[in-house]
Amino acid sequence: AYSTPFSGTFASLSPAGTFNFKTHQNFIVTLASGANTFANPTTETLGQSGIFVFIQPSSGSAGTLALGNATDYETVGGGGITLSTTNSAYDVVPYFVKASGSVLLGSPQLAFA
């Protein structure tokens, strides 16, 4: 059962980091130029929800997001996630944990300014 109060806590990390869903519900992810890949989570809790805020690099090529093979992250229509490509752009992606090994990612809200 979901019982940990989070009250909007954020963790800031790079995509190579591990998302600890037990201690945070929201994540600020600074993307690297080029491909960035999410590792499958191991600490998600049924019913947990929150957001990912993706920040594009301030210079160089845009960061892309790959969810890997046999991923626990699921997207609308199985189409993956397409993010903004402008340097320093902020994108927001909501998520909901449907079950252990099943994190549903919503449609991205792009290019907050």
Sequence and secondary structure as in RCSB ss.txt:
>XXXX:A:sequence
AYSTPFSGTFASLSPAGTFNFKTHQNFIVTLASGANTFANPTTETLGQSGIFVFIQPSSGSAGTLALGNATDYET
VGGGGITLSTTNSAYDVVPYFVKASGSVLLGSPQLAFA
>XXXX:A:secstr
      TT EEEE TTS   TTT SEEEEE  SEEEE    SS  TT EEEEEEE  SSSS EEEE  TT SEEE
GGG       STT EEEEEEEEEETTEEEE   EEEE 
